[in-house]
Amino acid sequence: MAFTDPQSVTINSVAKSMPRVKIDGQLSVYQNSDESWKMTLSHQASGTRTRSMARLDQRKVVTDPLTAANDYDFLGVYLVIDRPSYGFSVTEVEQIVAGLVAWLTTGNVDKLYGKES
């Protein structure tokens, strides 16, 4: 079963609508028409564990500061839920995800970007 089509994410107060462009088993890819935004939703089972991933990528033209050459590059941000087949309820998973998302304040993202650990 897939998420609704299209998916939308709001970045800096601007909604990015991404229609589904690929579905393959438990992997779906949503992407806007100029390919600057892509969302990947997937699930992988391994033994008694399942890894569910939500990933958002932005692609844009960047300038190399040494050569002034322009080229495409991308930034990816993703969340993986790595869970056993039993022992954790969906409510517990929701609570952990909500806690991590709440922790990701701009200040803490700045610290991560600055390579603090």
C-alpha positions in Angstrom: 0.0 0.0 0.0 1.4 3.4 -1.0 1.0 6.9 0.5 -1.4 9.3 -1.3 -0.2 10.8 -4.6 1.1 13.5 -4.7 3.1 14.0 -1.5 3.7 17.6 -0.3 6.4 19.1 2.0 6.5 22.7 3.0 10.0 24.3 3.0 10.4 27.9 4.1 6.6 28.4 3.8 6.5 27.1 0.2 4.7 23.8 -0.5 6.6 21.4 -2.7 4.2 19.0 -4.4 5.8 15.8 -5.6 3.8 13.3 -7.7 4.7 9.6 -7.4 7.2 8.7 -10.2 8.2 5.2 -9.1 6.7 2.3 -7.1 8.6 -0.9 -6.7 7.4 -3.3 -4.0 7.9 -1.4 -0.7 9.7 1.6 -2.2 8.0 4.7 -3.6 9.6 7.8 -5.1 7.8 11.1 -5.3 9.4 14.0 -7.3 8.5 17.4 -8.7 8.7 18.1 -12.4 12.1 19.9 -12.4 13.6 17.1 -10.2 14.7 19.7 -7.6 12.8 17.8 -4.8 12.5 14.1 -4.3 10.9 12.1 -1.5 11.7 8.4 -1.0 9.6 6.2 1.2 10.8 2.6 1.7 10.8 -0.5 3.9 13.4 -3.3 4.2 13.0 -6.5 6.1 16.0 -8.3 7.4 15.5 -11.3 9.6 13.3 -10.2 12.5 13.8 -6.4 11.9 12.2 -3.9 9.6 13.8 -0.6 8.5 11.4 2.1 7.4 12.8 5.2 5.8 11.5 8.6 4.9 14.0 10.6 2.9 13.8 14.1 1.3 16.4 15.3 -1.2 17.0 18.7 -2.7 18.9 19.0 -5.9 20.3 22.4 -7.1 23.0 24.0 -9.1 26.0 24.9 -7.0 29.2 26.8 -7.8 32.6 25.4 -7.0 34.4 28.2 -5.1 37.8 27.3 -6.6 36.9 26.9 -10.2 33.6 28.8 -10.5 32.2 25.8 -12.4 28.5 25.1 -11.9 27.2 21.6 -11.4 24.3 19.9 -9.8 24.6 18.6 -6.2 22.1 17.4 -3.6 21.3 17.5 0.1 19.5 14.5 1.7 17.8 14.4 5.0 16.2 11.2 6.3 14.8 9.4 9.2 15.0 5.6 9.6 12.9 3.6 12.0 14.8 0.4 12.8 12.4 -1.9 14.7 12.0 -5.5 15.7 9.0 -7.6 14.6 7.5 -7.4 18.1 7.9 -5.7 21.5 7.4 -2.1 20.5 3.9 -0.7 19.8 3.2 1.9 17.1 2.4 4.4 19.9 6.0 3.9 21.3 7.5 4.4 17.8 5.3 7.6 17.4 6.5 8.9 20.7 10.2 8.3 19.9 9.9 9.9 16.5 8.0 12.9 18.0 10.8 13.3 20.6 13.6 13.3 18.0 11.7 15.7 15.7 11.1 18.0 18.6 14.8 17.8 19.5 15.8 18.9 16.0 15.4 22.6 16.7 17.3 25.1 14.5 19.9 25.4 17.3 20.6 21.7 17.4 20.5 21.4 13.6 23.1 24.3 13.5 25.3 22.3 16.0 25.0 19.1 13.8 25.9 21.1 10.7 28.9 22.5 12.7 30.0 18.9 13.4 29.3 19.0 17.1 28.6 15.6 18.7 
